[in-house]
Amino acid sequence: MRKELGILTLLAVLCVLVAALNPQFLSSANIQNTSRLIGTYGIFSIGVGIVIITGGIDLSVGSMFALLGVLLSLMLTQWHWPALFAVAVVLALGSLLGVIHGLLITRMGLQPFLVTLCGLLLYRGLARYIAADAVQGFGAGTGFEWLRDLVTGSAGRIPMPFVLLVAVAVIMWVVLHRSVYGRYLFAVGRNEEAARYSGINSHRVIASAYVISGFLAAVAAILLAFYTNSVSPSSHGSFYELYAIAAAVLGGCSLRGGEGSIIGIVAGTALLQVLRNLVNLLDVPSSLDFAVMGAVILIGVIVDQVLRSKT
């Protein structure tokens, strides 16, 4: 719990600092836009965080956004599928990709890094091939206005992605911290062999983590596609997996596995988005986003190593 309190305190201090440097941070428009981004990024960061807790990694989510975004655009604007059916297909495809990752890792014994790295390359290439390397958009939204309004709208004054993040976070908090399955996830992450000898089906637990990551990536892919209103297959979602990894590490997840919390992942996501917002408000080159992510991951790994060496 100390890690969560520490990151929440840091988040509060950073918000105060950003507001002092630029009062525009507290404007209604900026808060709504930042909340929308926190919601979208937080959803897929939770999925990646679950995988990290098992001792794995998922490098494919950014390319999944491109592939699923392209397919969603084609389903709605060219193939004219019913919007609800298109959403269901995208969610099913995201889950299916998670199943494939899980089976390759658990049944064939492949390394998670290699499996998801290949996914990163494969899904990006498929997206570019399917779209003929052309940008795909949603046009006027004819026939699926309700979906666009729902995804890009607000509940009261709270952006819908943030509302969805709260719902996902509550559900996953119960699953991770108040269920037997959650204890299995932590046990497998700490020591997979010991977990297996204690009667836990470690292969099934690990595979299920990738299914959760794939499903939540599909949810975020829908939100992100409508937020940008267009999908460039060559760049859409590029490096977004790093945001998720950085948020998870910053929120207390150990890259060695066996540690992490939903509150920490959400707080880490919020902290990263506030940092990005600070960069924008101070007119600092946006290329520093990657420097911030790299520094966050490095600091998180160093802190994890120091804490483990003392225990």
C-alpha positions in Angstrom: 0.0 0.0 0.0 3.0 2.3 0.6 3.8 2.3 -3.1 0.3 3.3 -4.0 0.3 6.1 -1.5 3.7 7.3 -2.8 2.5 7.5 -6.4 -0.8 9.2 -5.4 1.2 11.7 -3.4 3.6 12.3 -6.3 0.6 12.7 -8.6 -1.0 15.3 -6.3 2.3 17.3 -6.0 2.8 17.2 -9.8 -0.8 18.5 -10.4 -0.2 21.4 -8.0 3.1 22.1 -9.7 1.7 22.1 -13.2 -1.2 24.3 -12.1 1.2 26.8 -10.6 3.3 26.8 -13.8 0.4 27.2 -16.1 -3.2 27.9 -14.7 -4.6 26.7 -18.0 -4.1 23.2 -16.6 -7.2 23.7 -14.5 -9.3 24.8 -17.4 -12.4 22.7 -18.0 -11.4 21.8 -21.5 -7.9 20.7 -20.5 -9.2 18.6 -17.6 -11.7 16.9 -19.8 -9.2 16.1 -22.5 -6.6 14.8 -19.9 -9.3 12.7 -18.3 -10.3 11.3 -21.7 -6.6 10.3 -22.3 -6.2 8.9 -18.8 -9.3 6.7 -19.4 -8.1 5.4 -22.8 -4.5 4.7 -21.8 -5.5 3.4 -18.3 -7.7 0.7 -19.8 -5.0 -1.0 -21.9 -2.4 -0.3 -19.2 -4.4 -2.4 -16.8 -4.3 -5.3 -19.2 -0.5 -5.0 -19.8 -0.1 -4.6 -16.0 -1.9 -7.9 -15.4 0.5 -9.6 -17.8 3.5 -8.0 -16.1 2.3 -9.3 -12.7 2.5 -12.9 -14.1 6.1 -12.2 -15.1 5.4 -11.6 -18.8 5.3 -8.7 -21.1 3.0 -7.5 -24.0 4.7 -5.5 -26.7 2.0 -5.9 -29.3 -0.8 -3.6 -28.0 0.3 -0.6 -30.1 0.2 -2.6 -33.3 -3.1 -4.2 -32.2 -4.6 -0.7 -32.1 -3.6 -0.1 -35.8 -4.9 -3.5 -36.9 -8.2 -3.3 -35.0 -8.7 0.3 -35.8 -8.3 -0.3 -39.5 -10.7 -3.2 -39.4 -13.2 -1.2 -37.4 -13.1 1.6 -39.9 -13.6 -0.9 -42.8 -16.4 -2.7 -41.1 -18.4 0.5 -40.5 -17.7 2.6 -43.6 -17.0 0.1 -46.4 -18.5 -3.2 -45.4 -21.5 -1.5 -43.6 -21.7 -4.0 -40.8 -24.1 -3.1 -37.9 -22.1 -1.1 -35.4 -22.9 -3.4 -32.5 -21.7 -6.4 -34.5 -18.5 -4.6 -35.6 -17.7 -3.7 -31.9 -18.3 -7.3 -30.9 -16.0 -8.6 -33.7 -13.2 -6.2 -32.7 -13.5 -7.3 -29.0 -13.5 -10.9 -30.1 -10.5 -10.4 -32.3 -8.5 -8.7 -29.5 -9.3 -11.6 -27.2 -8.4 -14.1 -29.9 -5.0 -12.5 -30.3 -4.5 -12.8 -26.6 -5.4 -16.5 -26.7 -2.8 -17.0 -29.4 -0.2 -15.2 -27.4 -1.0 -17.2 -24.3 -0.9 -20.6 -26.1 2.4 -19.8 -27.8 3.9 -18.9 -24.5 2.5 -21.7 -22.3 2.1 -24.6 -24.7 5.1 -24.1 -26.9 7.3 -22.5 -24.3 8.2 -19.4 -26.3 9.4 -16.3 -24.5 6.7 -13.6 -24.0 9.1 -10.9 -25.2 9.6 -12.8 -28.6 6.0 -13.7 -29.0 4.6 -10.2 -28.5 7.5 -8.6 -30.4 6.6 -10.7 -33.4 3.0 -9.7 -32.8 4.1 -6.0 -32.9 5.6 -6.5 -36.3 3.0 -8.9 -37.7 -0.1 -6.8 -36.7 1.4 -3.6 -38.0 2.2 -5.2 -41.3 -1.3 -6.7 -41.6 -2.8 -3.3 -40.8 -0.8 -1.7 -43.6 -1.5 -4.5 -46.1 -5.3 -4.5 -45.4 -5.5 -0.7 -45.6 -3.1 -0.6 -48.6 -1.1 1.8 -46.5 -3.8 4.4 -46.7 -5.3 6.3 -43.8 -8.8 5.0 -42.8 -11.4 7.3 -41.4 -15.0 7.2 -40.2 -16.4 9.9 -42.4 -19.6 11.5 -41.2 -20.4 8.5 -39.1 -23.6 7.7 -41.1 -25.3 4.7 -39.7 -23.3 4.5 -36.5 -23.8 7.9 -35.0 -24.9 6.5 -31.7 -21.6 4.6 -31.4 -19.5 7.6 -32.1 -21.6 9.8 -29.7 -21.3 7.1 -27.0 -17.5 6.7 -27.4 -16.6 10.3 -27.7 -19.3 11.7 -25.5 -19.5 12.3 -21.7 -21.6 11.1 -18.8 -22.5 14.5 -17.4 -19.2 16.3 -17.7 -17.1 13.2 -17.3 -15.6 11.8 -20.6 -16.9 8.3 -21.4 -13.4 6.7 -21.6 -12.8 7.8 -18.0 -16.1 6.3 -16.9 -15.2 3.1 -18.6 -11.8 3.1 -16.9 -13.4 3.5 -13.5 -15.7 0.5 -14.3 -12.8 -1.6 -15.6 -10.6 -0.6 -12.6 -13.3 -1.6 -10.1 -13.9 -4.9 -11.7 -10.2 -5.7 -12.1 -9.5 -4.6 -8.5 -12.0 -7.1 -7.2 -10.6 -9.8 -9.6 -6.9 -9.1 -8.7 -7.1 -8.3 -5.0 -10.3 -10.1 -3.8 -10.4 -13.4 -5.6 -8.7 -16.7 -5.7 -7.8 -16.1 -9.4 -6.0 -12.9 -8.4 -3.9 -14.8 -5.8 -3.0 -17.3 -8.5 -1.8 -14.4 -10.8 0.5 -13.2 -8.0 1.7 -16.7 -7.1 2.6 -17.5 -10.8 4.4 -14.3 -11.1 6.5 -14.8 -8.0 7.4 -18.4 -8.8 5.7 -20.3 -11.6 7.2 -23.7 -10.7 6.3 -23.4 -7.1 2.7 -22.4 -8.0 2.5 -25.4 -10.3 3.6 -27.8 -7.6 1.0 -26.3 -5.2 -1.8 -27.3 -7.6 -2.2 -24.1 -9.6 -2.7 -24.5 -13.4 0.0 -22.0 -14.1 -0.4 -22.3 -17.9 -4.0 -21.5 -17.8 -3.5 -18.6 -15.5 -0.7 -17.1 -17.7 -2.7 -17.6 -20.9 -5.8 -15.9 -19.3 -3.7 -12.8 -18.5 -2.9 -12.4 -22.2 -6.6 -12.8 -23.0 -7.5 -10.0 -20.6 -4.7 -7.8 -22.1 -6.0 -8.5 -25.6 -9.6 -7.8 -24.7 -8.8 -4.5 -22.9 -6.5 -3.5 -25.8 -9.5 -4.0 -28.1 -11.7 -1.8 -25.9 -9.0 0.9 -26.0 -8.6 0.4 -29.7 -12.2 1.4 -30.3 -11.9 4.5 -28.0 -8.6 5.6 -29.6 -9.9 5.1 -33.2 -12.9 7.4 -32.6 -10.8 9.9 -30.6 -8.4 10.4 -33.5 -11.2 9.9 -36.0 -8.7 8.3 -38.4 -6.3 5.4 -38.4 -2.9 5.6 -40.2 -1.8 2.0 -40.3 1.9 2.9 -40.3 1.8 5.1 -37.2 -1.5 4.6 -35.3 -0.7 3.4 -31.8 3.1 3.4 -32.3 5.0 2.9 -29.0 1.8 2.9 -27.0 2.9 -0.4 -25.4 5.7 1.7 -23.8 3.1 4.0 -22.1 1.4 0.9 -20.7 4.7 -0.6 -19.4 5.8 2.7 -18.0 2.5 3.2 -16.2 2.6 -0.3 -14.8 6.2 0.1 -13.6 5.6 3.5 -12.2 2.5 2.2 -10.4 4.5 -0.5 -8.6 4.4 -3.5 -10.9 7.7 -5.4 -10.9 9.1 -6.5 -14.3 10.2 -9.6 -12.5 6.5 -10.4 -11.8 4.5 -11.1 -8.6 3.9 -7.5 -7.6 1.5 -4.7 -8.6 -1.9 -3.2 -8.0 -4.8 -1.8 -10.0 -4.7 1.5 -8.1 -1.0 1.8 -8.8 -1.4 1.2 -12.5 -4.2 3.8 -12.8 -2.2 6.3 -10.8 0.9 5.6 -12.9 -1.2 6.2 -16.1 -2.5 9.5 -14.6 1.0 10.6 -13.7 2.3 10.0 -17.2 -0.6 11.9 -18.8 -0.1 14.8 -16.5 3.6 14.9 -17.4 2.7 14.8 -21.1 0.2 17.6 -20.4 2.9 19.6 -18.7 5.2 19.2 -21.7 2.4 20.5 -24.0 1.5 23.4 -21.8 5.1 24.6 -21.5 5.7 24.2 -25.3 8.4 21.7 -24.7 9.1 19.5 -27.9 6.7 16.5 -27.8 9.7 14.3 -28.7 10.6 14.4 -25.0 7.6 12.1 -24.4 9.9 9.2 -25.2 12.6 10.5 -22.9 10.1 10.7 -20.1 8.9 7.1 -20.7 12.5 5.8 -20.8 13.4 7.6 -17.6 10.3 6.3 -15.9 10.9 2.7 -16.8 14.6 3.0 -15.9 13.9 4.6 -12.5 11.2 2.0 -11.8 13.6 -0.9 -12.6 16.3 0.6 -10.4 13.9 1.1 -7.5 12.7 -2.4 -7.9 16.3 -3.7 -7.9 17.2 -1.7 -4.8 14.1 -2.8 -2.9 14.7 -6.5 -3.7 18.3 -6.3 -2.7 17.2 -5.1 0.8 14.7 -7.9 1.3 
